[in-house]
């Protein structure tokens, strides 16, 4: 499975505004820091630098404004770096180069084709008038492999301006056709909120094989000594075709399935303090479904109807789109997106030059 890891220990994944050429230096430095943190050799570190530079150049040359996010990812023993770029407005002809990774339409297509070729995983989504989201994952070498999982995971996390830690956290555990996800929002923000959400993650890891109601109960008990948190636990069973969801507090969740969107219900309370009712709600799951869970650092007033076919792309692009368009500035924010389909990790052979 793919999991996220925080860059520089306690810091959330790092995002940078990219508007002009002087902004490209910090992007390259951040990418190099991430590659070093993951133990990349010189060849694979250069791939990260190249992809980061090309993505940042695209933002400078073809977008009115943009942001680059760098985070660390893991798959078994593999260590990787993920780069996410968000910008607006979008373009309407991405298929011609994403299908082949080749340049067919000038300098911009050549640059995007280079990103695709040098990345182990690449995806892009664009809507004219709304913007473009792009992701690239690069692994630090080793034999080609496929992750033994039935689900793909995407996430975006941002701290409230002025904080270096975020009080929001997530975790996903997968076993066969079952995936269980947690989103936790520590009360308030800063170190104490981060401690509460970290406690929720620890309890989740210990009890993830149990039912969502029992997992939520264990988290509730584990957070008594903390500030408390809003939490949501979701279980997806692809074989049974079912989603079970248990939320305590103000966590929003939406299931996109068969062209429709369904809100999943969280009940009143704060894990660690008050949880008068711990109850699970069920929904259907099918191939092509997308589950999006987010904290209240994002407005719930968004809908995938504004983004045709987005649910068919990697869920990282859904997470990045929601973060870009629904972000509130007065709180930490986290989006977790999960969809069916095995997460394939294929490390490419690279040569100097």
C-alpha positions in Angstrom: 0.0 0.0 0.0 1.0 3.6 -0.4 1.4 5.6 2.8 2.4 9.2 3.4 5.1 10.3 5.7 5.8 13.9 6.9 8.7 15.7 5.5 11.3 16.9 8.1 9.7 14.9 10.9 7.1 17.1 12.6 6.3 19.3 9.6 3.3 18.8 7.4 3.9 18.2 3.7 5.5 21.4 2.4 3.7 23.6 -0.1 5.3 26.6 -2.0 3.7 29.3 -4.0 5.2 29.4 -7.5 4.6 32.6 -9.5 7.9 33.6 -11.0 11.4 32.3 -11.8 12.9 33.2 -8.4 10.3 30.8 -6.9 11.9 27.9 -8.7 15.0 27.8 -6.6 13.1 26.9 -3.4 11.2 24.3 -5.2 14.4 22.6 -6.4 15.9 22.8 -2.9 12.8 21.3 -1.3 12.7 18.5 -3.9 16.4 17.8 -3.2 15.7 17.8 0.6 12.9 15.2 0.1 15.1 13.0 -2.1 17.9 13.1 0.5 15.4 12.3 3.3 14.4 9.2 1.4 17.9 8.0 0.8 17.9 8.5 -3.0 21.1 7.9 -4.8 22.5 10.6 -7.2 20.7 9.3 -10.3 17.3 9.1 -8.7 17.7 12.4 -6.9 18.4 14.0 -10.2 15.1 12.6 -11.6 13.3 14.3 -8.7 15.0 17.6 -9.4 14.3 17.4 -13.1 10.6 16.7 -12.6 10.2 19.3 -9.9 11.9 21.9 -12.2 9.7 21.1 -15.1 6.5 21.2 -13.0 7.5 24.6 -11.5 8.5 25.9 -14.9 5.0 25.0 -16.2 3.4 27.0 -13.3 5.6 30.0 -14.1 5.0 30.0 -17.9 1.5 28.9 -18.3 -0.5 29.5 -15.1 -1.7 32.7 -13.5 -0.7 31.3 -10.1 0.2 27.9 -8.7 1.4 25.9 -5.8 3.8 23.0 -5.5 3.5 20.5 -2.7 6.3 18.0 -1.8 5.6 15.0 0.5 7.2 11.6 1.2 5.6 8.3 0.3 6.3 4.7 1.1 5.4 1.3 -0.4 6.8 -1.6 1.6 10.6 -1.1 1.5 10.4 1.4 -1.3 10.8 5.1 -0.4 9.5 7.8 -2.7 8.8 11.5 -3.3 5.5 12.9 -4.4 5.2 16.2 -6.2 1.8 17.8 -6.7 1.2 21.0 -8.7 -2.1 22.9 -8.7 -2.9 25.9 -10.8 -5.6 27.7 -12.9 -7.0 28.1 -15.4 -7.0 24.7 -17.1 -6.3 23.4 -20.5 -8.6 21.3 -22.7 -6.3 18.9 -24.5 -4.4 17.0 -21.9 -5.3 13.6 -23.4 -3.0 14.0 -26.4 0.1 14.0 -24.3 -0.9 12.0 -21.2 -1.8 9.0 -23.4 1.7 8.7 -24.8 3.9 10.9 -22.7 5.3 12.3 -25.9 5.4 15.9 -27.1 3.0 16.7 -29.8 2.1 20.3 -29.4 5.0 22.6 -28.6 7.1 23.5 -25.6 4.4 23.0 -23.0 3.6 19.5 -24.2 7.3 18.6 -24.5 7.8 19.6 -20.8 4.8 17.6 -19.7 5.9 14.6 -21.7 9.3 14.8 -20.0 7.6 14.8 -16.6 5.6 11.7 -17.6 8.6 9.8 -18.8 10.8 10.5 -15.8 8.0 9.7 -13.2 7.1 6.3 -12.0 3.5 7.4 -11.6 2.0 10.5 -13.4 -1.5 11.8 -13.8 -3.1 15.2 -14.6 -6.5 16.6 -14.7 -7.7 20.0 -16.1 -10.9 21.9 -16.5 -10.9 25.1 -18.5 -11.7 28.1 -16.2 -11.1 26.1 -13.0 -7.5 24.9 -13.2 -5.1 22.0 -13.5 -3.9 19.5 -10.9 -0.9 17.3 -11.6 0.9 14.6 -9.6 4.2 12.7 -10.0 5.6 10.0 -7.8 9.2 8.9 -8.0 10.7 6.0 -6.3 14.3 5.6 -5.2 15.2 2.5 -7.1 15.0 -1.2 -6.7 13.2 -3.9 -8.8 9.9 -3.2 -10.5 7.0 -4.3 -8.3 3.3 -3.9 -7.8 1.7 -3.1 -4.5 -0.5 -5.9 -3.3 -3.6 -3.8 -2.7 -7.0 -3.2 -4.2 -7.1 0.5 -3.5 -5.4 3.8 -4.4 -5.0 6.6 -1.9 -4.4 10.3 -2.2 -4.1 13.0 0.5 -3.5 16.7 1.0 -2.6 18.3 4.3 -2.1 21.9 5.2 -1.5 23.6 8.5 -3.2 26.9 9.4 -1.0 29.8 8.4 1.6 30.5 11.0 1.8 26.9 12.4 4.6 24.5 11.6 2.6 21.4 12.6 -0.9 20.4 11.7 -3.6 19.1 14.0 -5.1 16.9 11.3 -3.9 13.4 10.5 -4.9 10.4 8.5 -4.1 6.7 8.2 -5.1 3.8 5.9 -4.7 0.1 6.4 -5.4 -2.4 3.6 -5.7 -6.2 3.7 -6.9 -8.0 0.6 -10.2 -6.6 -0.6 -10.7 -4.5 2.6 -9.4 -1.0 3.3 -10.0 1.0 6.5 -9.3 4.7 6.7 -9.1 7.2 9.5 -9.3 11.0 9.4 -8.7 12.8 12.7 -9.0 16.6 13.5 -7.4 17.5 16.8 -9.4 20.2 18.6 -8.0 23.6 17.8 -4.6 23.7 16.2 -0.9 23.5 17.1 1.1 21.0 19.1 -1.8 19.9 21.4 -4.1 19.3 18.4 -1.3 17.4 16.7 -0.8 15.2 19.8 -4.6 14.4 19.9 -4.7 13.4 16.2 -1.4 11.3 16.6 -3.1 9.5 19.5 -6.0 8.7 17.2 -3.7 7.3 14.6 -1.9 5.1 17.1 -5.2 3.6 18.4 -6.4 3.1 14.8 -3.2 1.2 13.9 -3.6 -1.1 17.0 -7.3 -1.9 16.3 -7.8 -1.6 12.5 -8.9 -5.2 12.1 -12.0 -4.6 14.2 -15.3 -3.1 13.2 -15.5 0.7 12.5 -17.7 1.1 15.7 -15.1 -0.7 17.8 -12.2 1.3 16.3 -14.0 4.5 17.0 -14.7 3.4 20.6 -11.0 2.5 21.1 -9.9 5.9 19.8 -12.5 7.7 22.0 -11.0 5.9 25.0 -7.4 6.6 24.0 -7.9 10.3 23.7 -9.3 11.0 27.2 -6.0 12.5 28.3 -5.7 14.7 25.2 -7.5 17.8 23.9 -9.8 15.4 21.9 -10.6 15.2 18.2 -13.2 14.8 15.6 -12.7 11.5 13.9 -14.1 9.5 11.1 -13.4 5.8 10.4 -14.5 4.2 7.1 -14.3 0.6 6.0 -14.5 -0.4 2.3 -15.0 -4.1 1.4 -14.7 -4.4 -2.4 -15.8 -8.1 -2.4 -19.0 -7.4 -0.4 -19.6 -4.1 -2.2 -20.1 -2.1 1.0 -18.9 1.0 2.8 -19.3 1.3 6.5 -18.7 4.7 8.1 -18.6 5.9 11.7 -17.9 9.5 12.5 -17.7 11.5 15.8 -17.7 15.2 15.3 -17.4 17.5 12.4 -15.7 15.4 9.7 -17.3 15.5 6.2 -17.4 12.4 4.0 -18.8 11.9 0.5 -19.2 8.8 -1.6 -19.2 9.3 -5.4 -20.7 6.3 -7.1 -22.5 5.6 -10.4 -22.6 9.3 -11.2 -24.1 10.3 -7.9 -22.8 11.8 -4.6 -23.9 10.6 -1.2 -23.1 12.3 2.1 -22.0 10.0 4.9 -23.3 10.9 8.3 -21.1 11.9 11.3 -22.7 12.1 14.7 -22.3 14.7 17.4 -19.4 14.5 19.8 -15.7 14.9 20.4 -13.6 11.7 20.6 -12.0 11.7 24.1 -14.8 13.7 25.7 -18.3 13.2 24.4 -19.5 10.4 22.2 -23.1 9.8 23.1 -23.8 7.6 20.1 -21.2 5.5 18.2 -22.9 4.2 15.2 -22.0 3.0 11.7 -23.9 3.9 8.5 -23.6 1.7 5.4 -23.6 2.4 1.7 -22.8 0.6 -1.5 -19.4 0.3 -3.1 -18.6 -0.6 -6.7 -15.8 -0.5 -9.1 -15.1 3.1 -10.0 -16.4 4.5 -6.7 -14.5 7.3 -4.9 -14.6 8.1 -1.2 -13.5 11.6 -0.1 -13.2 12.5 3.6 -12.1 15.9 4.9 -11.8 18.0 8.0 -13.6 21.3 8.6 -10.6 23.3 7.3 -12.4 22.9 4.0 -15.9 24.0 3.0 -18.4 21.2 2.3 -19.8 23.3 -0.5 -18.1 21.5 -3.4 -19.3 18.8 -5.8 -17.6 16.6 -8.3 -20.3 17.6 -10.8 -18.1 20.7 -11.4 -15.2 18.3 -12.4 -16.3 15.9 -15.1 -14.5 12.5 -15.1 -12.3 13.5 -12.1 -13.3 10.4 -10.3 -11.7 8.3 -13.0 -8.3 9.7 -12.3 -5.9 8.9 -9.4 -7.5 10.0 -6.1 -4.5 12.2 -5.4 -5.9 14.6 -8.1 -9.3 14.6 -6.4 -7.7 15.4 -3.0 -5.6 18.2 -4.6 -8.7 19.7 -6.4 -10.8 19.8 -3.2 -7.9 21.3 -1.3 -7.4 24.0 -4.0 -11.0 25.0 -4.4 -12.6 24.5 -0.9 -9.8 25.5 1.5 -10.6 27.7 4.4 -7.8 29.9 5.8 -8.7 29.8 9.5 -7.9 26.1 10.3 -5.8 23.1 9.5 -7.1 21.2 6.6 -6.9 17.6 5.4 -8.4 15.7 2.5 -8.2 11.9 2.1 -9.4 10.3 -1.1 -9.7 6.5 -1.7 -10.7 4.6 -4.9 -10.6 1.1 -6.2 -7.8 -0.2 -8.4 -4.4 -1.5 -7.5 -1.6 1.0 -6.8 1.2 0.0 -9.2 4.7 0.9 -8.3 7.2 0.5 -11.1 10.7 1.8 -10.6 12.4 2.7 -13.8 16.0 2.2 -14.7 17.9 5.5 -15.0 21.2 6.5 -16.5 23.5 9.5 -15.9 22.8 12.2 -18.5 
